[in-house]
Amino acid sequence: MWRRAATYLDFPLEKIFLSNIRRTAHCLGADMFINFHTLQESVEFHDGDKVLMVSTGVGGVFGAALFQY
C-alpha cells in the first residue's frame, strides 16, 4: 500500500521507512513509536530535524505525529 501511495503522490519511496514491516509486521498504534525508535538507532538525527510519522490501518484509522528532534 505504501508503494502505491508513493507512486500516486509522486513521493520518493526511499523517504518512507518500511524496514520494520518484515520484522514486526503491523503493531496497530505502536507502529510509529517502534519505527521512530529503530530510526533513532540507525540514522543520525540533528537538532531541529523534523520527522513526520504516519500510520494507517483497517477501517480507515489514521494516525500522524510530527517530531522535532
Residue pairs with C-beta under 8 A, 6 or more apart in sequence:
1 56
2 13
2 16
2 18
3 13
5 11
6 12
6 13
6 16
7 13
17 35
17 38
17 39
19 38
20 31
20 34
20 35
20 38
24 34
26 57
27 34
28 57
29 55
29 63
31 55
32 53
32 54
32 55
32 63
32 65
35 53
36 51
36 53
36 67
39 45
39 51
45 51
45 69
46 69
47 69
48 68
48 69
49 68
49 69
50 66
50 67
50 68
50 69
51 66
51 67
51 69
52 64
52 65
52 66
53 63
53 64
53 65
53 66
53 67
54 62
54 63
54 64
55 62
55 63
55 64
56 62
56 63
